[in-house]
Amino acid sequence: MSIDILGYIIILIITGIGVGTLTGMLGVGGGFILVPIFFFLNQIFLGVNESFAFRMATATSLSTFIPNMVSAYEHAQRGSVLWKEGTLIAFFGFIGGIIGATINLILPVKFLKIFFALLLVFLAIKLIRNVNPKTLTFQKNVFLNNISYLIPIGILTGILSGMFGIGGGIILVPLLTIIGFDLLKSIGTSTFVVTITSLGGILIYIFSTNAQNLSYSIGYVNLLQSLIINITGVLSVRFGVKMAYKYPKKVLKYVVAILLIIFAIKLQF
């Protein structure tokens, strides 16, 4: 095994462990970390052009949903998955995922990169911003008494998931928390929803006729990257779940927010 290939695999293993921990602890799919890393790896190690590298990164990120399944099971064992609300969001998220992936394959990658960078900065701000529950009393009552509000949340989550490979958890957890759901239940429900919404986008990327015929790939999905991230993610996700129930997440949120901003800047240069 050459040094380049070994380095490639080591980077994927470390990334998978980190993403698995984040998935369990924060209820996010990790796509906001995976897409930039996959994008750079695809260009450096696989030598593909920028356009294909970004779309492959997006598609492969969506395929790493197995840690979310494990995380959802772990949270469900603790009673932190809202199945009724989660199923409604997931159904419309699946549809949104199909729409988002289709948009990704149509729009120029230059535009997608700028949009994604702005999204990363927005998410970084949202991740560390403290929301005062006392200011949301009226909104909470309105949303919690009418679950139809979850339909547009599901569609929006799915579209962003399919377009950018972010799974949707990084969007969903803050939204559910803001409208009045308990934080741990928002995290647990998100891990279930992300699994379903990812499938909508994956179907489009796998069967796309525009994908290059690369080794270890199906459509735009890189099977080697997906396999390593799924395996290492599954092994580390339980650790993340335990951390979610034991330790404060403030420091980790700041670290992740800084990483998001760095990736956003790096994507443009």
PyRosetta script that sets phi, psi and omega in degrees:
from pyrosetta import init, pose_from_sequence

init()
pose = pose_from_sequence("MSIDILGYIIILIITGIGVGTLTGMLGVGGGFILVPIFFFLNQIFLGVNESFAFRMATATSLSTFIPNMVSAYEHAQRGSVLWKEGTLIAFFGFIGGIIGATINLILPVKFLKIFFALLLVFLAIKLIRNVNPKTLTFQKNVFLNNISYLIPIGILTGILSGMFGIGGGIILVPLLTIIGFDLLKSIGTSTFVVTITSLGGILIYIFSTNAQNLSYSIGYVNLLQSLIINITGVLSVRFGVKMAYKYPKKVLKYVVAILLIIFAIKLQF")
pose.set_psi(1, 128.5)
pose.set_omega(1, -178.1)
pose.set_phi(2, -74.0)
pose.set_psi(2, 162.2)
pose.set_omega(2, -179.7)
pose.set_phi(3, -62.0)
pose.set_psi(3, -37.7)
pose.set_omega(3, -179.5)
pose.set_phi(4, -62.5)
pose.set_psi(4, -46.5)
pose.set_omega(4, -179.4)
pose.set_phi(5, -66.2)
pose.set_psi(5, -40.9)
pose.set_omega(5, 179.2)
pose.set_phi(6, -61.7)
pose.set_psi(6, -44.4)
pose.set_omega(6, 178.3)
pose.set_phi(7, -62.5)
pose.set_psi(7, -40.0)
pose.set_omega(7, 178.2)
pose.set_phi(8, -58.5)
pose.set_psi(8, -47.1)
pose.set_omega(8, -178.5)
pose.set_phi(9, -69.6)
pose.set_psi(9, -40.4)
pose.set_omega(9, 179.5)
pose.set_phi(10, -61.7)
pose.set_psi(10, -42.4)
pose.set_omega(10, 177.9)
pose.set_phi(11, -60.5)
pose.set_psi(11, -42.1)
pose.set_omega(11, 179.8)
pose.set_phi(12, -65.5)
pose.set_psi(12, -40.0)
pose.set_omega(12, -180.0)
pose.set_phi(13, -64.4)
pose.set_psi(13, -47.5)
pose.set_omega(13, 179.2)
pose.set_phi(14, -61.9)
pose.set_psi(14, -42.0)
pose.set_omega(14, 178.3)
pose.set_phi(15, -61.9)
pose.set_psi(15, -43.6)
pose.set_omega(15, -179.9)
pose.set_phi(16, -61.8)
pose.set_psi(16, -40.6)
pose.set_omega(16, 178.3)
pose.set_phi(17, -64.0)
pose.set_psi(17, -44.1)
pose.set_omega(17, 179.4)
pose.set_phi(18, -64.5)
pose.set_psi(18, -43.4)
pose.set_omega(18, -179.1)
pose.set_phi(19, -67.3)
pose.set_psi(19, -39.9)
pose.set_omega(19, 177.9)
pose.set_phi(20, -60.9)
pose.set_psi(20, -42.4)
pose.set_omega(20, 178.3)
pose.set_phi(21, -63.3)
pose.set_psi(21, -43.9)
pose.set_omega(21, 178.4)
pose.set_phi(22, -64.1)
pose.set_psi(22, -38.9)
pose.set_omega(22, 179.5)
pose.set_phi(23, -60.1)
pose.set_psi(23, -46.7)
pose.set_omega(23, -179.0)
pose.set_phi(24, -70.5)
pose.set_psi(24, -36.7)
pose.set_omega(24, -174.0)
pose.set_phi(25, -83.1)
pose.set_psi(25, -41.3)
pose.set_omega(25, -173.8)
pose.set_phi(26, -110.1)
pose.set_psi(26, -7.1)
pose.set_omega(26, 179.4)
pose.set_phi(27, 74.7)
pose.set_psi(27, 18.5)
pose.set_omega(27, 179.9)
pose.set_phi(28, -102.7)
pose.set_psi(28, 151.5)
pose.set_omega(28, -176.6)
pose.set_phi(29, -76.1)
pose.set_psi(29, -15.3)
pose.set_omega(29, 178.9)
pose.set_phi(30, 87.1)
pose.set_psi(30, -0.4)
pose.set_omega(30, -178.2)
pose.set_phi(31, -62.8)
pose.set_psi(31, -30.1)
pose.set_omega(31, -179.8)
pose.set_phi(32, -67.2)
pose.set_psi(32, -19.5)
pose.set_omega(32, 173.3)
pose.set_phi(33, -93.9)
pose.set_psi(33, -42.1)
pose.set_omega(33, -175.0)
pose.set_phi(34, -66.3)
pose.set_psi(34, -43.8)
pose.set_omega(34, -175.0)
pose.set_phi(35, -59.1)
pose.set_psi(35, -49.7)
pose.set_omega(35, 177.9)
pose.set_phi(36, -61.6)
pose.set_psi(36, -41.4)
pose.set_omega(36, -179.2)
pose.set_phi(37, -66.8)
pose.set_psi(37, -45.6)
pose.set_omega(37, 177.1)
pose.set_phi(38, -60.2)
pose.set_psi(38, -40.5)
pose.set_omega(38, -179.3)
pose.set_phi(39, -58.3)
pose.set_psi(39, -47.7)
pose.set_omega(39, -179.7)
pose.set_phi(40, -68.8)
pose.set_psi(40, -40.8)
pose.set_omega(40, 179.4)
pose.set_phi(41, -64.5)
pose.set_psi(41, -39.4)
pose.set_omega(41, -179.6)
pose.set_phi(42, -62.7)
pose.set_psi(42, -36.6)
pose.set_omega(42, 179.7)
pose.set_phi(43, -78.0)
pose.set_psi(43, -42.9)
pose.set_omega(43, -175.1)
pose.set_phi(44, -75.9)
pose.set_psi(44, -47.8)
pose.set_omega(44, -173.4)
pose.set_phi(45, -94.6)
pose.set_psi(45, -32.5)
pose.set_omega(45, -177.8)
pose.set_phi(46, -97.7)
pose.set_psi(46, -17.9)
pose.set_omega(46, 175.3)
pose.set_phi(47, 69.6)
pose.set_psi(47, 26.4)
pose.set_omega(47, -180.0)
pose.set_phi(48, -89.9)
pose.set_psi(48, 161.0)
pose.set_omega(48, -178.1)
pose.set_phi(49, -71.1)
pose.set_psi(49, 166.1)
pose.set_omega(49, -174.2)
pose.set_phi(50, -58.4)
pose.set_psi(50, -42.8)
pose.set_omega(50, -177.8)
pose.set_phi(51, -61.5)
pose.set_psi(51, -50.4)
pose.set_omega(51, -178.7)
pose.set_phi(52, -69.0)
pose.set_psi(52, -36.5)
pose.set_omega(52, -179.2)
pose.set_phi(53, -60.0)
pose.set_psi(53, -41.5)
pose.set_omega(53, -178.4)
pose.set_phi(54, -70.2)
pose.set_psi(54, -43.6)
pose.set_omega(54, -178.3)
pose.set_phi(55, -69.3)
pose.set_psi(55, -36.1)
pose.set_omega(55, 175.9)
pose.set_phi(56, -66.1)
pose.set_psi(56, -39.2)
pose.set_omega(56, 178.1)
pose.set_phi(57, -61.4)
pose.set_psi(57, -43.3)
pose.set_omega(57, 179.8)
pose.set_phi(58, -63.7)
pose.set_psi(58, -48.7)
pose.set_omega(58, -177.7)
pose.set_phi(59, -65.2)
pose.set_psi(59, -44.8)
pose.set_omega(59, -177.7)
pose.set_phi(60, -66.7)
pose.set_psi(60, -37.0)
pose.set_omega(60, 177.4)
pose.set_phi(61, -59.0)
pose.set_psi(61, -42.7)
pose.set_omega(61, 179.4)
pose.set_phi(62, -63.6)
pose.set_psi(62, -29.2)
pose.set_omega(62, -176.8)
pose.set_phi(63, -77.5)
pose.set_psi(63, -5.9)
pose.set_omega(63, -178.5)
pose.set_phi(64, -94.7)
pose.set_psi(64, 50.7)
pose.set_omega(64, -174.5)
pose.set_phi(65, -95.0)
pose.set_psi(65, -5.5)
pose.set_omega(65, -177.6)
pose.set_phi(66, -61.0)
pose.set_psi(66, -42.1)
pose.set_omega(66, 175.0)
pose.set_phi(67, -57.2)
pose.set_psi(67, -31.8)
pose.set_omega(67, 176.6)
pose.set_phi(68, -65.7)
pose.set_psi(68, -36.7)
pose.set_omega(68, 177.6)
pose.set_phi(69, -63.4)
pose.set_psi(69, -44.3)
pose.set_omega(69, 178.4)
pose.set_phi(70, -64.4)
pose.set_psi(70, -43.8)
pose.set_omega(70, 179.3)
pose.set_phi(71, -62.1)
pose.set_psi(71, -41.8)
pose.set_omega(71, 178.7)
pose.set_phi(72, -61.0)
pose.set_psi(72, -41.3)
pose.set_omega(72, 178.2)
pose.set_phi(73, -62.4)
pose.set_psi(73, -45.2)
pose.set_omega(73, -179.0)
pose.set_phi(74, -63.1)
pose.set_psi(74, -43.4)
pose.set_omega(74, 179.1)
pose.set_phi(75, -68.7)
pose.set_psi(75, -36.0)
pose.set_omega(75, 179.5)
pose.set_phi(76, -63.7)
pose.set_psi(76, -35.8)
pose.set_omega(76, 177.8)
pose.set_phi(77, -62.8)
pose.set_psi(77, -22.9)
pose.set_omega(77, 179.2)
pose.set_phi(78, -100.3)
pose.set_psi(78, 9.1)
pose.set_omega(78, 177.8)
pose.set_phi(79, 72.1)
pose.set_psi(79, 25.6)
pose.set_omega(79, -174.4)
pose.set_phi(80, -106.3)
pose.set_psi(80, 16.7)
pose.set_omega(80, 176.0)
pose.set_phi(81, -113.2)
pose.set_psi(81, 120.4)
pose.set_omega(81, 177.3)
pose.set_phi(82, -88.3)
pose.set_psi(82, 95.2)
pose.set_omega(82, -170.0)
pose.set_phi(83, -66.5)
pose.set_psi(83, -41.1)
pose.set_omega(83, -178.4)
pose.set_phi(84, -62.9)
pose.set_psi(84, -53.8)
pose.set_omega(84, -179.0)
pose.set_phi(85, -67.2)
pose.set_psi(85, -40.3)
pose.set_omega(85, -178.9)
pose.set_phi(86, -63.1)
pose.set_psi(86, -40.0)
pose.set_omega(86, 179.9)
pose.set_phi(87, -65.1)
pose.set_psi(87, -39.6)
pose.set_omega(87, 178.6)
pose.set_phi(88, -64.1)
pose.set_psi(88, -46.5)
pose.set_omega(88, 179.2)
pose.set_phi(89, -63.0)
pose.set_psi(89, -42.9)
pose.set_omega(89, -177.0)
pose.set_phi(90, -63.7)
pose.set_psi(90, -40.3)
pose.set_omega(90, -179.3)
pose.set_phi(91, -60.2)
pose.set_psi(91, -50.0)
pose.set_omega(91, -179.4)
pose.set_phi(92, -76.1)
pose.set_psi(92, -24.3)
pose.set_omega(92, 174.0)
pose.set_phi(93, -67.3)
pose.set_psi(93, -36.1)
pose.set_omega(93, 177.1)
pose.set_phi(94, -61.4)
pose.set_psi(94, -45.6)
pose.set_omega(94, 177.9)
pose.set_phi(95, -63.4)
pose.set_psi(95, -43.6)
pose.set_omega(95, 178.3)
pose.set_phi(96, -62.0)
pose.set_psi(96, -35.1)
pose.set_omega(96, 178.1)
pose.set_phi(97, -62.1)
pose.set_psi(97, -40.8)
pose.set_omega(97, 177.2)
pose.set_phi(98, -62.6)
pose.set_psi(98, -44.0)
pose.set_omega(98, 179.6)
pose.set_phi(99, -64.1)
pose.set_psi(99, -45.6)
pose.set_omega(99, -177.5)
pose.set_phi(100, -63.1)
pose.set_psi(100, -43.0)
pose.set_omega(100, 179.3)
pose.set_phi(101, -65.1)
pose.set_psi(101, -38.0)
pose.set_omega(101, 178.2)
pose.set_phi(102, -63.5)
pose.set_psi(102, -42.0)
pose.set_omega(102, 177.6)
pose.set_phi(103, -62.5)
pose.set_psi(103, -41.1)
pose.set_omega(103, 179.9)
pose.set_phi(104, -57.4)
pose.set_psi(104, -41.3)
pose.set_omega(104, -176.3)
pose.set_phi(105, -77.2)
pose.set_psi(105, -11.5)
pose.set_omega(105, -179.2)
pose.set_phi(106, -97.8)
pose.set_psi(106, -44.0)
pose.set_omega(106, -175.1)
pose.set_phi(107, -73.5)
pose.set_psi(107, 150.5)
pose.set_omega(107, 175.4)
pose.set_phi(108, -63.5)
pose.set_psi(108, 141.4)
pose.set_omega(108, -177.9)
pose.set_phi(109, -63.0)
pose.set_psi(109, -32.5)
pose.set_omega(109, 178.5)
pose.set_phi(110, -57.3)
pose.set_psi(110, -42.7)
pose.set_omega(110, 178.4)
pose.set_phi(111, -67.6)
pose.set_psi(111, -42.4)
pose.set_omega(111, -178.9)
pose.set_phi(112, -61.3)
pose.set_psi(112, -40.2)
pose.set_omega(112, -179.9)
pose.set_phi(113, -64.4)
pose.set_psi(113, -42.5)
pose.set_omega(113, 179.2)
pose.set_phi(114, -65.3)
pose.set_psi(114, -46.0)
pose.set_omega(114, 179.4)
pose.set_phi(115, -60.6)
pose.set_psi(115, -43.5)
pose.set_omega(115, -178.3)
pose.set_phi(116, -66.1)
pose.set_psi(116, -40.1)
pose.set_omega(116, 178.8)
pose.set_phi(117, -62.5)
pose.set_psi(117, -42.9)
pose.set_omega(117, 177.9)
pose.set_phi(118, -63.9)
pose.set_psi(118, -38.4)
pose.set_omega(118, 178.4)
pose.set_phi(119, -63.8)
pose.set_psi(119, -41.0)
pose.set_omega(119, 178.8)
pose.set_phi(120, -61.6)
pose.set_psi(120, -42.9)
pose.set_omega(120, 178.7)
pose.set_phi(121, -64.1)
pose.set_psi(121, -43.7)
pose.set_omega(121, 178.4)
pose.set_phi(122, -59.8)
pose.set_psi(122, -44.7)
pose.set_omega(122, -179.5)
pose.set_phi(123, -65.6)
pose.set_psi(123, -36.8)
pose.set_omega(123, 178.2)
pose.set_phi(124, -61.0)
pose.set_psi(124, -43.2)
pose.set_omega(124, 179.1)
pose.set_phi(125, -65.8)
pose.set_psi(125, -44.6)
pose.set_omega(125, -179.4)
pose.set_phi(126, -64.2)
pose.set_psi(126, -34.7)
pose.set_omega(126, -175.7)
pose.set_phi(127, -65.5)
pose.set_psi(127, -35.7)
pose.set_omega(127, -175.1)
pose.set_phi(128, -102.9)
pose.set_psi(128, -7.8)
pose.set_omega(128, -178.9)
pose.set_phi(129, -77.5)
pose.set_psi(129, 129.7)
pose.set_omega(129, 178.7)
pose.set_phi(130, -88.6)
pose.set_psi(130, 127.7)
pose.set_omega(130, 178.2)
pose.set_phi(131, -99.7)
pose.set_psi(131, 130.5)
pose.set_omega(131, -179.9)
pose.set_phi(132, -83.8)
pose.set_psi(132, 110.3)
pose.set_omega(132, -177.0)
pose.set_phi(133, -57.9)
pose.set_psi(133, -27.3)
pose.set_omega(133, -177.5)
pose.set_phi(134, -65.8)
pose.set_psi(134, -24.8)
pose.set_omega(134, -178.6)
pose.set_phi(135, -85.4)
pose.set_psi(135, -2.4)
pose.set_omega(135, -174.3)
pose.set_phi(136, -115.2)
pose.set_psi(136, 14.5)
pose.set_omega(136, -174.4)
pose.set_phi(137, -58.1)
pose.set_psi(137, -47.7)
pose.set_omega(137, -177.7)
pose.set_phi(138, -64.6)
pose.set_psi(138, -46.9)
pose.set_omega(138, -179.1)
pose.set_phi(139, -60.9)
pose.set_psi(139, -39.1)
pose.set_omega(139, -179.8)
pose.set_phi(140, -59.1)
pose.set_psi(140, -47.9)
pose.set_omega(140, -177.9)
pose.set_phi(141, -61.7)
pose.set_psi(141, -41.1)
pose.set_omega(141, -179.6)
pose.set_phi(142, -63.4)
pose.set_psi(142, -48.6)
pose.set_omega(142, -175.4)
pose.set_phi(143, -70.2)
pose.set_psi(143, -44.5)
pose.set_omega(143, -174.6)
pose.set_phi(144, -69.9)
pose.set_psi(144, -22.6)
pose.set_omega(144, 179.1)
pose.set_phi(145, -90.6)
pose.set_psi(145, -2.1)
pose.set_omega(145, -178.9)
pose.set_phi(146, -145.1)
pose.set_psi(146, 94.7)
pose.set_omega(146, -173.9)
pose.set_phi(147, -74.4)
pose.set_psi(147, -2.9)
pose.set_omega(147, 176.4)
pose.set_phi(148, -63.1)
pose.set_psi(148, -20.3)
pose.set_omega(148, 176.8)
pose.set_phi(149, -65.6)
pose.set_psi(149, -18.5)
pose.set_omega(149, -179.3)
pose.set_phi(150, -75.5)
pose.set_psi(150, -18.6)
pose.set_omega(150, -179.3)
pose.set_phi(151, -63.9)
pose.set_psi(151, -54.5)
pose.set_omega(151, 177.5)
pose.set_phi(152, -63.3)
pose.set_psi(152, -30.4)
pose.set_omega(152, 176.5)
pose.set_phi(153, -63.7)
pose.set_psi(153, -41.6)
pose.set_omega(153, 179.0)
pose.set_phi(154, -64.6)
pose.set_psi(154, -44.4)
pose.set_omega(154, -179.5)
pose.set_phi(155, -64.2)
pose.set_psi(155, -45.9)
pose.set_omega(155, 179.4)
pose.set_phi(156, -61.6)
pose.set_psi(156, -45.1)
pose.set_omega(156, 179.0)
pose.set_phi(157, -59.9)
pose.set_psi(157, -43.5)
pose.set_omega(157, -179.0)
pose.set_phi(158, -66.2)
pose.set_psi(158, -42.7)
pose.set_omega(158, -179.5)
pose.set_phi(159, -62.0)
pose.set_psi(159, -47.0)
pose.set_omega(159, 179.2)
pose.set_phi(160, -64.9)
pose.set_psi(160, -35.6)
pose.set_omega(160, 177.7)
pose.set_phi(161, -63.1)
pose.set_psi(161, -50.1)
pose.set_omega(161, -178.8)
pose.set_phi(162, -67.6)
pose.set_psi(162, -34.9)
pose.set_omega(162, -179.0)
pose.set_phi(163, -72.3)
pose.set_psi(163, -40.1)
pose.set_omega(163, -170.1)
pose.set_phi(164, -122.0)
pose.set_psi(164, 2.4)
pose.set_omega(164, 175.7)
pose.set_phi(165, 68.0)
pose.set_psi(165, 24.6)
pose.set_omega(165, -175.2)
pose.set_phi(166, -91.9)
pose.set_psi(166, 1.9)
pose.set_omega(166, 177.9)
pose.set_phi(167, 77.4)
pose.set_psi(167, -41.9)
pose.set_omega(167, 176.4)
pose.set_phi(168, 107.5)
pose.set_psi(168, -15.6)
pose.set_omega(168, -177.6)
pose.set_phi(169, -62.6)
pose.set_psi(169, -36.2)
pose.set_omega(169, -179.0)
pose.set_phi(170, -67.0)
pose.set_psi(170, -21.3)
pose.set_omega(170, 175.3)
pose.set_phi(171, -90.5)
pose.set_psi(171, -42.2)
pose.set_omega(171, -171.1)
pose.set_phi(172, -69.6)
pose.set_psi(172, -44.0)
pose.set_omega(172, -177.3)
pose.set_phi(173, -58.8)
pose.set_psi(173, -49.8)
pose.set_omega(173, 177.5)
pose.set_phi(174, -61.5)
pose.set_psi(174, -39.3)
pose.set_omega(174, -179.1)
pose.set_phi(175, -63.8)
pose.set_psi(175, -46.8)
pose.set_omega(175, -179.9)
pose.set_phi(176, -64.0)
pose.set_psi(176, -37.7)
pose.set_omega(176, 179.5)
pose.set_phi(177, -67.0)
pose.set_psi(177, -42.5)
pose.set_omega(177, -178.7)
pose.set_phi(178, -63.8)
pose.set_psi(178, -37.9)
pose.set_omega(178, -178.0)
pose.set_phi(179, -84.1)
pose.set_psi(179, 2.5)
pose.set_omega(179, 169.2)
pose.set_phi(180, 119.2)
pose.set_psi(180, 0.5)
pose.set_omega(180, 179.5)
pose.set_phi(181, -81.1)
pose.set_psi(181, 146.3)
pose.set_omega(181, 176.7)
pose.set_phi(182, -57.4)
pose.set_psi(182, 143.3)
pose.set_omega(182, -175.2)
pose.set_phi(183, -59.5)
pose.set_psi(183, -49.5)
pose.set_omega(183, -177.7)
pose.set_phi(184, -66.2)
pose.set_psi(184, -35.1)
pose.set_omega(184, 176.6)
pose.set_phi(185, -70.7)
pose.set_psi(185, -32.6)
pose.set_omega(185, 176.2)
pose.set_phi(186, -66.0)
pose.set_psi(186, -42.6)
pose.set_omega(186, 179.2)
pose.set_phi(187, -64.8)
pose.set_psi(187, -47.9)
pose.set_omega(187, -179.3)
pose.set_phi(188, -62.8)
pose.set_psi(188, -44.2)
pose.set_omega(188, 179.4)
pose.set_phi(189, -64.9)
pose.set_psi(189, -37.9)
pose.set_omega(189, 179.8)
pose.set_phi(190, -60.3)
pose.set_psi(190, -40.5)
pose.set_omega(190, -178.4)
pose.set_phi(191, -64.0)
pose.set_psi(191, -32.8)
pose.set_omega(191, 176.6)
pose.set_phi(192, -71.9)
pose.set_psi(192, -46.3)
pose.set_omega(192, -177.5)
pose.set_phi(193, -63.0)
pose.set_psi(193, -43.6)
pose.set_omega(193, -177.1)
pose.set_phi(194, -57.7)
pose.set_psi(194, -37.7)
pose.set_omega(194, 179.1)
pose.set_phi(195, -59.2)
pose.set_psi(195, -43.8)
pose.set_omega(195, -176.9)
pose.set_phi(196, -74.9)
pose.set_psi(196, -44.7)
pose.set_omega(196, -177.7)
pose.set_phi(197, -63.3)
pose.set_psi(197, -32.9)
pose.set_omega(197, -179.9)
pose.set_phi(198, -62.2)
pose.set_psi(198, -35.1)
pose.set_omega(198, -175.7)
pose.set_phi(199, -62.6)
pose.set_psi(199, -35.8)
pose.set_omega(199, 179.8)
pose.set_phi(200, -60.2)
pose.set_psi(200, -47.1)
pose.set_omega(200, 179.2)
pose.set_phi(201, -68.7)
pose.set_psi(201, -38.6)
pose.set_omega(201, -178.5)
pose.set_phi(202, -58.9)
pose.set_psi(202, -42.0)
pose.set_omega(202, -178.8)
pose.set_phi(203, -57.8)
pose.set_psi(203, -41.1)
pose.set_omega(203, -179.8)
pose.set_phi(204, -67.4)
pose.set_psi(204, -44.5)
pose.set_omega(204, -176.4)
pose.set_phi(205, -69.5)
pose.set_psi(205, -35.6)
pose.set_omega(205, -179.0)
pose.set_phi(206, -68.0)
pose.set_psi(206, -41.5)
pose.set_omega(206, -174.7)
pose.set_phi(207, -96.1)
pose.set_psi(207, 11.1)
pose.set_omega(207, 177.6)
pose.set_phi(208, -67.4)
pose.set_psi(208, 135.5)
pose.set_omega(208, -179.5)
pose.set_phi(209, -86.3)
pose.set_psi(209, -4.1)
pose.set_omega(209, -177.9)
pose.set_phi(210, -91.4)
pose.set_psi(210, -7.9)
pose.set_omega(210, -176.0)
pose.set_phi(211, -72.1)
pose.set_psi(211, 143.8)
pose.set_omega(211, 176.0)
pose.set_phi(212, -73.5)
pose.set_psi(212, 151.6)
pose.set_omega(212, -179.1)
pose.set_phi(213, -88.0)
pose.set_psi(213, 82.0)
pose.set_omega(213, -179.6)
pose.set_phi(214, -97.0)
pose.set_psi(214, 154.3)
pose.set_omega(214, 177.0)
pose.set_phi(215, -64.0)
pose.set_psi(215, 145.5)
pose.set_omega(215, 178.3)
pose.set_phi(216, 60.5)
pose.set_psi(216, 32.2)
pose.set_omega(216, 179.4)
pose.set_phi(217, -135.7)
pose.set_psi(217, 149.2)
pose.set_omega(217, 171.5)
pose.set_phi(218, -125.1)
pose.set_psi(218, 113.0)
pose.set_omega(218, -173.3)
pose.set_phi(219, 61.8)
pose.set_psi(219, -127.1)
pose.set_omega(219, 178.8)
pose.set_phi(220, -92.8)
pose.set_psi(220, 1.0)
pose.set_omega(220, -176.4)
pose.set_phi(221, -91.7)
pose.set_psi(221, 120.6)
pose.set_omega(221, 176.3)
pose.set_phi(222, -85.5)
pose.set_psi(222, 112.3)
pose.set_omega(222, -173.2)
pose.set_phi(223, -68.9)
pose.set_psi(223, -35.3)
pose.set_omega(223, 179.8)
pose.set_phi(224, -65.1)
pose.set_psi(224, -48.3)
pose.set_omega(224, 178.0)
pose.set_phi(225, -60.6)
pose.set_psi(225, -45.1)
pose.set_omega(225, -179.0)
pose.set_phi(226, -61.2)
pose.set_psi(226, -43.7)
pose.set_omega(226, -178.1)
pose.set_phi(227, -63.0)
pose.set_psi(227, -48.3)
pose.set_omega(227, -177.4)
pose.set_phi(228, -64.6)
pose.set_psi(228, -43.7)
pose.set_omega(228, -179.3)
pose.set_phi(229, -66.6)
pose.set_psi(229, -40.9)
pose.set_omega(229, 179.4)
pose.set_phi(230, -63.7)
pose.set_psi(230, -44.4)
pose.set_omega(230, -178.4)
pose.set_phi(231, -65.6)
pose.set_psi(231, -52.4)
pose.set_omega(231, -178.6)
pose.set_phi(232, -67.2)
pose.set_psi(232, -32.7)
pose.set_omega(232, 178.1)
pose.set_phi(233, -66.3)
pose.set_psi(233, -42.2)
pose.set_omega(233, 178.5)
pose.set_phi(234, -62.7)
pose.set_psi(234, -39.5)
pose.set_omega(234, -178.1)
pose.set_phi(235, -68.8)
pose.set_psi(235, -26.1)
pose.set_omega(235, -175.7)
pose.set_phi(236, -105.9)
pose.set_psi(236, -12.0)
pose.set_omega(236, -173.7)
pose.set_phi(237, -66.4)
pose.set_psi(237, -35.0)
pose.set_omega(237, -179.6)
pose.set_phi(238, -65.0)
pose.set_psi(238, -35.3)
pose.set_omega(238, 175.7)
pose.set_phi(239, -61.4)
pose.set_psi(239, -41.4)
pose.set_omega(239, 178.8)
pose.set_phi(240, -64.7)
pose.set_psi(240, -39.5)
pose.set_omega(240, 178.1)
pose.set_phi(241, -62.2)
pose.set_psi(241, -44.0)
pose.set_omega(241, 179.1)
pose.set_phi(242, -62.2)
pose.set_psi(242, -39.1)
pose.set_omega(242, 178.7)
pose.set_phi(243, -64.3)
pose.set_psi(243, -34.9)
pose.set_omega(243, -178.3)
pose.set_phi(244, -61.4)
pose.set_psi(244, -31.6)
pose.set_omega(244, -176.8)
pose.set_phi(245, -96.4)
pose.set_psi(245, -6.2)
pose.set_omega(245, -175.0)
pose.set_phi(246, -116.2)
pose.set_psi(246, -34.3)
pose.set_omega(246, -169.7)
pose.set_phi(247, -122.3)
pose.set_psi(247, 150.0)
pose.set_omega(247, 175.0)
pose.set_phi(248, -65.9)
pose.set_psi(248, 144.7)
pose.set_omega(248, -173.3)
pose.set_phi(249, -102.9)
pose.set_psi(249, 5.0)
pose.set_omega(249, -174.2)
pose.set_phi(250, -60.2)
pose.set_psi(250, -48.3)
pose.set_omega(250, -177.9)
pose.set_phi(251, -63.3)
pose.set_psi(251, -44.8)
pose.set_omega(251, -179.7)
pose.set_phi(252, -61.5)
pose.set_psi(252, -39.3)
pose.set_omega(252, 179.1)
pose.set_phi(253, -61.2)
pose.set_psi(253, -39.9)
pose.set_omega(253, 178.6)
pose.set_phi(254, -66.4)
pose.set_psi(254, -40.1)
pose.set_omega(254, 178.7)
pose.set_phi(255, -62.9)
pose.set_psi(255, -46.6)
pose.set_omega(255, 179.4)
pose.set_phi(256, -63.2)
pose.set_psi(256, -40.5)
pose.set_omega(256, -179.9)
pose.set_phi(257, -61.4)
pose.set_psi(257, -41.9)
pose.set_omega(257, 178.3)
pose.set_phi(258, -63.7)
pose.set_psi(258, -41.5)
pose.set_omega(258, 178.1)
pose.set_phi(259, -61.4)
pose.set_psi(259, -40.8)
pose.set_omega(259, -179.7)
pose.set_phi(260, -61.0)
pose.set_psi(260, -43.9)
pose.set_omega(260, -179.6)
pose.set_phi(261, -66.1)
pose.set_psi(261, -39.8)
pose.set_omega(261, 177.9)
pose.set_phi(262, -62.3)
pose.set_psi(262, -45.1)
pose.set_omega(262, 179.3)
pose.set_phi(263, -63.5)
pose.set_psi(263, -39.4)
pose.set_omega(263, -179.6)
pose.set_phi(264, -60.6)
pose.set_psi(264, -42.5)
pose.set_omega(264, 179.4)
pose.set_phi(265, -69.7)
pose.set_psi(265, -44.2)
pose.set_omega(265, -177.0)
pose.set_phi(266, -62.7)
pose.set_psi(266, -33.9)
pose.set_omega(266, -179.0)
pose.set_phi(267, -61.8)
pose.set_psi(267, -25.0)
pose.set_omega(267, -175.0)
pose.set_phi(268, -92.1)
pose.set_psi(268, -3.5)
pose.set_omega(268, -177.1)
pose.set_phi(269, -130.4)
pose.dump_pdb("model.pdb")
